[in-house]
Amino acid sequence: MKTLRNTLNILLATGAIVTATSASALPQDWGDYLPAWTATASSCSVDESSTAKHEFSGTQFRYLGANVSNFGVFVSNVAASGNSAVITRPNPTYQPITVRCNVTPIYDYVPAIPAAPGDLFGTPAYWKSADWNALIVGYKDTDGISTKAQVSASLRKVNRATLGESTIATFNSNTSASVVANEDIKQFTHTFDFQNNEYYVEINLIRADTTVATPVAYSVRLAKGEFGVILH
């Protein structure tokens, strides 16, 4: 049993285990490696502004019944034009319903490297923050590239000492024409540091009116992967 556990640790550390895609909702030429962080959308914390409009169903986060997004605040831009004023109003923005998912710290185990012949020292084993490069979102956008329904998700970093926040990656469902449940990927470059930072994923849904069915988010995960991987 101990030998099996040690072998599994090495496979996890070296990325030798790759997820199968034959029954996956992911793009066909995508492969990713363990370990990964995952969360169902229904396990995340709902923003207080969304409590009356959302519902959880199984893994799903979605609009409740006939609820839709409110309009955001109009901003008037006033510019002097001779003796008159020209007032322009930008396109209105829709207020989303929101949940936030805490990213649990995960570390990769790096096995020790014995000293080579003639060397005095090898490299001791150690742990490092997970080396993820992809935000993967499970969702259903009921009108595809149209803008009445939208699912977006942002990976956010919080500096533990200053509480300063920054966005690492943002996924937007309106870049895809898919209207069925599926998973899609937003790749990014970031060196995770769980010793100094907290991380979370914010999921936002927009539903402009009842002419579209509610959009749905059902999962988010962070993984290390790439396109063009051949799996056997």
Contacts in CASP RR format, 6 or more apart in sequence:
PFRMAT RR
TARGET T0000
AUTHOR 0000-0000-0000
METHOD contacts of the structure
MODEL  1
MKTLRNTLNILLATGAIVTATSASALPQDWGDYLPAWTATASSCSVDESS
TAKHEFSGTQFRYLGANVSNFGVFVSNVAASGNSAVITRPNPTYQPITVR
CNVTPIYDYVPAIPAAPGDLFGTPAYWKSADWNALIVGYKDTDGISTKAQ
VSASLRKVNRATLGESTIATFNSNTSASVVANEDIKQFTHTFDFQNNEYY
VEINLIRADTTVATPVAYSVRLAKGEFGVILH
9 109 0 8 1.000
9 111 0 8 1.000
10 16 0 8 1.000
10 111 0 8 1.000
11 17 0 8 1.000
12 34 0 8 1.000
12 35 0 8 1.000
12 108 0 8 1.000
12 109 0 8 1.000
13 108 0 8 1.000
13 109 0 8 1.000
13 110 0 8 1.000
13 111 0 8 1.000
14 111 0 8 1.000
15 33 0 8 1.000
15 34 0 8 1.000
15 224 0 8 1.000
16 33 0 8 1.000
17 33 0 8 1.000
17 34 0 8 1.000
18 31 0 8 1.000
18 32 0 8 1.000
18 33 0 8 1.000
18 229 0 8 1.000
18 231 0 8 1.000
19 31 0 8 1.000
19 32 0 8 1.000
19 33 0 8 1.000
19 34 0 8 1.000
19 223 0 8 1.000
20 231 0 8 1.000
21 28 0 8 1.000
21 30 0 8 1.000
21 31 0 8 1.000
21 231 0 8 1.000
24 183 0 8 1.000
25 138 0 8 1.000
25 181 0 8 1.000
25 182 0 8 1.000
25 183 0 8 1.000
26 136 0 8 1.000
26 182 0 8 1.000
26 183 0 8 1.000
26 184 0 8 1.000
26 185 0 8 1.000
27 184 0 8 1.000
27 185 0 8 1.000
27 227 0 8 1.000
29 227 0 8 1.000
29 228 0 8 1.000
29 229 0 8 1.000
30 185 0 8 1.000
30 225 0 8 1.000
30 226 0 8 1.000
30 227 0 8 1.000
30 228 0 8 1.000
30 229 0 8 1.000
31 225 0 8 1.000
31 226 0 8 1.000
31 227 0 8 1.000
31 228 0 8 1.000
31 229 0 8 1.000
31 231 0 8 1.000
32 134 0 8 1.000
32 136 0 8 1.000
32 223 0 8 1.000
32 224 0 8 1.000
32 225 0 8 1.000
32 226 0 8 1.000
33 223 0 8 1.000
33 224 0 8 1.000
33 225 0 8 1.000
35 106 0 8 1.000
35 108 0 8 1.000
35 130 0 8 1.000
36 106 0 8 1.000
36 130 0 8 1.000
36 132 0 8 1.000
36 221 0 8 1.000
36 222 0 8 1.000
36 223 0 8 1.000
36 224 0 8 1.000
37 103 0 8 1.000
37 104 0 8 1.000
37 106 0 8 1.000
37 130 0 8 1.000
37 132 0 8 1.000
37 221 0 8 1.000
37 222 0 8 1.000
37 223 0 8 1.000
38 219 0 8 1.000
38 220 0 8 1.000
38 221 0 8 1.000
39 101 0 8 1.000
39 201 0 8 1.000
39 219 0 8 1.000
39 220 0 8 1.000
39 221 0 8 1.000
40 58 0 8 1.000
40 59 0 8 1.000
40 218 0 8 1.000
40 219 0 8 1.000
41 56 0 8 1.000
41 59 0 8 1.000
41 60 0 8 1.000
41 61 0 8 1.000
41 99 0 8 1.000
41 101 0 8 1.000
41 138 0 8 1.000
41 203 0 8 1.000
41 217 0 8 1.000
41 218 0 8 1.000
41 219 0 8 1.000
41 220 0 8 1.000
42 56 0 8 1.000
42 57 0 8 1.000
42 58 0 8 1.000
42 59 0 8 1.000
42 60 0 8 1.000
42 61 0 8 1.000
42 218 0 8 1.000
43 101 0 8 1.000
44 61 0 8 1.000
44 99 0 8 1.000
44 100 0 8 1.000
44 101 0 8 1.000
44 102 0 8 1.000
44 201 0 8 1.000
44 203 0 8 1.000
45 99 0 8 1.000
45 100 0 8 1.000
45 101 0 8 1.000
45 102 0 8 1.000
46 54 0 8 1.000
46 61 0 8 1.000
46 97 0 8 1.000
46 98 0 8 1.000
46 99 0 8 1.000
47 97 0 8 1.000
47 98 0 8 1.000
47 99 0 8 1.000
47 100 0 8 1.000
49 95 0 8 1.000
49 97 0 8 1.000
49 98 0 8 1.000
50 96 0 8 1.000
50 97 0 8 1.000
50 98 0 8 1.000
50 99 0 8 1.000
52 64 0 8 1.000
52 67 0 8 1.000
53 63 0 8 1.000
53 64 0 8 1.000
53 67 0 8 1.000
53 97 0 8 1.000
54 61 0 8 1.000
54 62 0 8 1.000
54 63 0 8 1.000
54 64 0 8 1.000
54 67 0 8 1.000
54 97 0 8 1.000
54 99 0 8 1.000
54 205 0 8 1.000
55 62 0 8 1.000
55 63 0 8 1.000
55 64 0 8 1.000
55 65 0 8 1.000
59 218 0 8 1.000
59 219 0 8 1.000
60 216 0 8 1.000
60 217 0 8 1.000
60 218 0 8 1.000
61 97 0 8 1.000
61 99 0 8 1.000
61 203 0 8 1.000
61 205 0 8 1.000
61 216 0 8 1.000
61 217 0 8 1.000
61 218 0 8 1.000
62 205 0 8 1.000
62 214 0 8 1.000
62 215 0 8 1.000
62 216 0 8 1.000
62 217 0 8 1.000
63 97 0 8 1.000
63 205 0 8 1.000
63 207 0 8 1.000
63 214 0 8 1.000
63 215 0 8 1.000
65 214 0 8 1.000
66 210 0 8 1.000
67 207 0 8 1.000
68 207 0 8 1.000
68 208 0 8 1.000
68 209 0 8 1.000
68 210 0 8 1.000
69 94 0 8 1.000
69 95 0 8 1.000
69 96 0 8 1.000
69 97 0 8 1.000
69 206 0 8 1.000
69 207 0 8 1.000
69 208 0 8 1.000
70 94 0 8 1.000
70 95 0 8 1.000
71 92 0 8 1.000
71 93 0 8 1.000
71 94 0 8 1.000
71 95 0 8 1.000
72 92 0 8 1.000
72 93 0 8 1.000
72 94 0 8 1.000
72 95 0 8 1.000
74 89 0 8 1.000
74 90 0 8 1.000
74 92 0 8 1.000
75 89 0 8 1.000
75 90 0 8 1.000
76 87 0 8 1.000
76 88 0 8 1.000
76 89 0 8 1.000
77 87 0 8 1.000
77 88 0 8 1.000
77 89 0 8 1.000
77 90 0 8 1.000
78 85 0 8 1.000
78 86 0 8 1.000
78 87 0 8 1.000
79 85 0 8 1.000
79 86 0 8 1.000
79 88 0 8 1.000
94 206 0 8 1.000
94 208 0 8 1.000
96 150 0 8 1.000
96 152 0 8 1.000
96 204 0 8 1.000
96 205 0 8 1.000
96 206 0 8 1.000
97 204 0 8 1.000
97 205 0 8 1.000
98 202 0 8 1.000
98 203 0 8 1.000
98 204 0 8 1.000
98 205 0 8 1.000
99 202 0 8 1.000
99 203 0 8 1.000
99 217 0 8 1.000
100 200 0 8 1.000
100 201 0 8 1.000
100 202 0 8 1.000
100 203 0 8 1.000
101 200 0 8 1.000
101 201 0 8 1.000
101 202 0 8 1.000
101 203 0 8 1.000
101 220 0 8 1.000
102 198 0 8 1.000
102 199 0 8 1.000
102 200 0 8 1.000
103 155 0 8 1.000
103 198 0 8 1.000
103 199 0 8 1.000
103 200 0 8 1.000
103 201 0 8 1.000
103 222 0 8 1.000
105 129 0 8 1.000
105 194 0 8 1.000
106 129 0 8 1.000
106 130 0 8 1.000
107 127 0 8 1.000
107 128 0 8 1.000
107 129 0 8 1.000
107 130 0 8 1.000
107 194 0 8 1.000
108 127 0 8 1.000
108 128 0 8 1.000
108 129 0 8 1.000
108 130 0 8 1.000
108 131 0 8 1.000
109 125 0 8 1.000
109 127 0 8 1.000
110 125 0 8 1.000
110 126 0 8 1.000
110 127 0 8 1.000
110 128 0 8 1.000
111 125 0 8 1.000
112 122 0 8 1.000
112 123 0 8 1.000
112 124 0 8 1.000
112 125 0 8 1.000
113 122 0 8 1.000
113 123 0 8 1.000
114 122 0 8 1.000
115 121 0 8 1.000
115 122 0 8 1.000
116 122 0 8 1.000
129 191 0 8 1.000
129 192 0 8 1.000
129 193 0 8 1.000
129 194 0 8 1.000
129 195 0 8 1.000
130 192 0 8 1.000
130 222 0 8 1.000
130 224 0 8 1.000
131 192 0 8 1.000
131 224 0 8 1.000
132 190 0 8 1.000
132 192 0 8 1.000
132 222 0 8 1.000
132 223 0 8 1.000
132 224 0 8 1.000
133 187 0 8 1.000
133 188 0 8 1.000
133 189 0 8 1.000
133 190 0 8 1.000
133 223 0 8 1.000
133 224 0 8 1.000
133 225 0 8 1.000
134 185 0 8 1.000
134 186 0 8 1.000
134 187 0 8 1.000
134 188 0 8 1.000
134 222 0 8 1.000
134 223 0 8 1.000
134 224 0 8 1.000
134 225 0 8 1.000
135 153 0 8 1.000
135 155 0 8 1.000
135 169 0 8 1.000
135 171 0 8 1.000
135 185 0 8 1.000
135 186 0 8 1.000
135 187 0 8 1.000
135 188 0 8 1.000
135 201 0 8 1.000
135 220 0 8 1.000
135 221 0 8 1.000
135 222 0 8 1.000
136 183 0 8 1.000
136 184 0 8 1.000
136 185 0 8 1.000
136 186 0 8 1.000
136 219 0 8 1.000
136 220 0 8 1.000
136 221 0 8 1.000
136 222 0 8 1.000
136 223 0 8 1.000
137 151 0 8 1.000
137 153 0 8 1.000
137 171 0 8 1.000
137 173 0 8 1.000
137 183 0 8 1.000
137 184 0 8 1.000
137 185 0 8 1.000
137 186 0 8 1.000
137 203 0 8 1.000
137 217 0 8 1.000
137 219 0 8 1.000
137 220 0 8 1.000
138 181 0 8 1.000
138 182 0 8 1.000
138 183 0 8 1.000
138 184 0 8 1.000
138 217 0 8 1.000
138 218 0 8 1.000
138 219 0 8 1.000
138 220 0 8 1.000
139 151 0 8 1.000
139 153 0 8 1.000
139 173 0 8 1.000
139 181 0 8 1.000
139 182 0 8 1.000
139 183 0 8 1.000
139 184 0 8 1.000
139 215 0 8 1.000
139 216 0 8 1.000
139 217 0 8 1.000
139 218 0 8 1.000
140 151 0 8 1.000
140 179 0 8 1.000
140 180 0 8 1.000
140 181 0 8 1.000
140 182 0 8 1.000
140 215 0 8 1.000
140 216 0 8 1.000
140 218 0 8 1.000
141 149 0 8 1.000
141 150 0 8 1.000
141 151 0 8 1.000
141 173 0 8 1.000
141 174 0 8 1.000
141 176 0 8 1.000
141 178 0 8 1.000
141 179 0 8 1.000
141 215 0 8 1.000
142 149 0 8 1.000
142 179 0 8 1.000
142 212 0 8 1.000
142 213 0 8 1.000
142 214 0 8 1.000
142 215 0 8 1.000
143 149 0 8 1.000
143 179 0 8 1.000
143 212 0 8 1.000
144 173 0 8 1.000
144 174 0 8 1.000
144 176 0 8 1.000
144 177 0 8 1.000
144 178 0 8 1.000
144 179 0 8 1.000
145 174 0 8 1.000
145 175 0 8 1.000
145 176 0 8 1.000
145 177 0 8 1.000
146 174 0 8 1.000
146 212 0 8 1.000
147 174 0 8 1.000
147 208 0 8 1.000
148 207 0 8 1.000
148 208 0 8 1.000
148 209 0 8 1.000
148 211 0 8 1.000
148 212 0 8 1.000
149 173 0 8 1.000
149 206 0 8 1.000
149 207 0 8 1.000
149 208 0 8 1.000
149 212 0 8 1.000
149 213 0 8 1.000
149 214 0 8 1.000
149 215 0 8 1.000
150 172 0 8 1.000
150 173 0 8 1.000
150 174 0 8 1.000
150 204 0 8 1.000
150 205 0 8 1.000
150 206 0 8 1.000
150 215 0 8 1.000
151 171 0 8 1.000
151 173 0 8 1.000
151 203 0 8 1.000
151 204 0 8 1.000
151 205 0 8 1.000
151 215 0 8 1.000
151 216 0 8 1.000
151 217 0 8 1.000
152 170 0 8 1.000
152 171 0 8 1.000
152 172 0 8 1.000
152 173 0 8 1.000
152 203 0 8 1.000
152 204 0 8 1.000
152 206 0 8 1.000
153 170 0 8 1.000
153 171 0 8 1.000
153 186 0 8 1.000
153 201 0 8 1.000
153 202 0 8 1.000
153 203 0 8 1.000
153 204 0 8 1.000
153 217 0 8 1.000
153 220 0 8 1.000
154 167 0 8 1.000
154 168 0 8 1.000
154 169 0 8 1.000
154 170 0 8 1.000
154 171 0 8 1.000
154 201 0 8 1.000
154 202 0 8 1.000
154 204 0 8 1.000
155 167 0 8 1.000
155 168 0 8 1.000
155 169 0 8 1.000
155 170 0 8 1.000
155 188 0 8 1.000
155 199 0 8 1.000
155 200 0 8 1.000
155 201 0 8 1.000
155 222 0 8 1.000
156 165 0 8 1.000
156 166 0 8 1.000
156 167 0 8 1.000
156 168 0 8 1.000
156 199 0 8 1.000
156 200 0 8 1.000
156 201 0 8 1.000
156 202 0 8 1.000
157 165 0 8 1.000
157 166 0 8 1.000
157 167 0 8 1.000
157 168 0 8 1.000
157 190 0 8 1.000
157 197 0 8 1.000
157 198 0 8 1.000
157 199 0 8 1.000
158 164 0 8 1.000
158 165 0 8 1.000
158 197 0 8 1.000
158 198 0 8 1.000
158 199 0 8 1.000
158 200 0 8 1.000
159 165 0 8 1.000
159 196 0 8 1.000
159 197 0 8 1.000
160 196 0 8 1.000
160 197 0 8 1.000
160 198 0 8 1.000
161 196 0 8 1.000
168 188 0 8 1.000
168 190 0 8 1.000
169 186 0 8 1.000
169 187 0 8 1.000
169 188 0 8 1.000
169 190 0 8 1.000
170 186 0 8 1.000
171 184 0 8 1.000
171 185 0 8 1.000
171 186 0 8 1.000
173 184 0 8 1.000
173 215 0 8 1.000
176 184 0 8 1.000
178 184 0 8 1.000
181 216 0 8 1.000
181 218 0 8 1.000
183 219 0 8 1.000
192 199 0 8 1.000
201 220 0 8 1.000
201 222 0 8 1.000
203 217 0 8 1.000
203 220 0 8 1.000
205 214 0 8 1.000
205 215 0 8 1.000
205 216 0 8 1.000
205 217 0 8 1.000
206 215 0 8 1.000
207 214 0 8 1.000
207 215 0 8 1.000
END
